[in-house]
């Protein structure tokens, strides 16, 4: 897979942050999932990206604009897979399912095509 552009990194982090906070709390397992992601993807600027997302995304419209900024189909698929993994770290809430469905619909990726 090619390297992620900054906007793609920010979209990935934003989506995972929304998922992690969907149940109202950030668990230790979710923190570990973020650390594993940064390591697995080789995001040396992960902390910087994480802070940018905090300052740039304040509303659902901001979130939506990040989601709509991803055009690379391979990145969309990878981000959606990462989102499903984040949601599966703990009990999957209806809010997390809604976010996954939203991404699947907007990016036209049937969830059934993803790895379990």
Buried (B, 14 or more C-beta within 10 A) or exposed (E): EEEBEEEBBBBBBBBBBBBBEBBEEEEEEBEEBBEEBBEEBEBEEBEEBBEBBEEEBEEEEEBEBBBEEBEBEEBBBBBBBBBBBBBBBBEBBEBBEEBBEBBBEEBEBEEEEBEE
